[in-house]
Amino acid sequence: MYKIESNKQFNIIKVKTKEIEVEFLDYGARIYSLKTKDYQGTFGDIVLQYSDIEDYINDNISLNATIGPIAGRVKNAKIEAGGRVYHLDKNSDNKHTLHGGSLALSSKFFDYEITEYDNCTEVMFIYEEESTVKYLARVFYQIYDNKININYEVESDQDFVFSLTNHAYFNLSGDLKRNVKNHIVYLKSNKRHEVDNDLIFTGNIIKEEGMYDFTKEKPVNDTINSLESTTKGGIDDTYYFPANDKRFTMAFVYEPISKRMMKIKSSYDHLVFYSHNNINHLPLKHIEEHKKHYALCFECEKGPYGFYDSQVKNNLLKKGKLYQESILFEFLIRD
């Protein structure tokens, strides 16, 4: 079941199942609201949302948005593809590019189509870029039962680098009752990309056994507190999952008071784990003041630009080829 509402310049697509209630914005093909049940059967918001819908235009943290064409940071704001050199915006430390710069899909209005099947509602967002890089991107949100499946497709008129993801900011307490430091996280891999002070990867992979190791589920509290005084301000790390398979859980997060749990599966072989370290002054619904560490992000994506390994999915999309990747979020109650 779905309905569409207009609010100022935005279109809001609302989809409900018995287990979840989700709203999307056509701006940034983003999740606007997501409600799931706690152990008592009470629905509550589990993603951050701005109090004023117009603040999404001034959003500089990609709140719950589709990220692309290139998720993550690009060193020196320069890439090479198809024998050409592309110079991107230096929107990270005035040296590097973060999440595509001015090309960012998070700041574009998408067309959309909605299709209903027997047990699934599919919202397809469509965006066509006609600037220096010409490509067509489609983002499919499939909502059924207690799941949201996201499929990405890209077709390009030229060789270019693509890595699309979703930047949902999750807080499973419901309606932001608490920050996320009590959230318990599991990551299937403890292989992490080493980064420098600009958060640019060095090319080294670290096999973690300390605070960065989440292969045995644990609360994020100690890791965030240990990193809070560093340049990262908390967790902001890219984990590598060699030969990942979407049939198996890549990661999960659990909030022990509400007993909400979310499992993540993906066709991607990398995941950026982020603890909402960088904030703006745009008020949030439920708590008004925008505070740090009120969300966790699990951004499944391709590896950092420039990282090559025989097992890694290449982020270079050749002209005429079809980019296809997917992410699945499943929402549960854990006793």
Buried (B, 14 or more C-beta within 10 A) or exposed (E): EBEEEEEEEBBBBBBBBEBBBBBBBBBBBBBBBBBBBBEEEEBBBBBBBBEEBEBBEEBEBBBBBBBBBBBBBBBEBBBEBBEEEBEBBBBBEEEBBBBBBEBBBBBBBBEBEBEEEEEBBBBBBBBEBEEEBEBBBBBBBBBBEBBBBBBBBBBBEBBBBBBBBBBBBBBBBBBBBBBBBBBBBBBBBBBBBEBEEEBBBEEEBBEBEEBBBBEEEBBBBEBBEBBBEEEBBBBBBBBBBEEBEBEEBBBBBBBBEBBBBBBBBBBBBBBBBBBBBEBBEBBBBBBEEBEBBBBBBBBBBBBBBBBEEEEBBEBBBEEEEEBEBBBBBBBBBBE
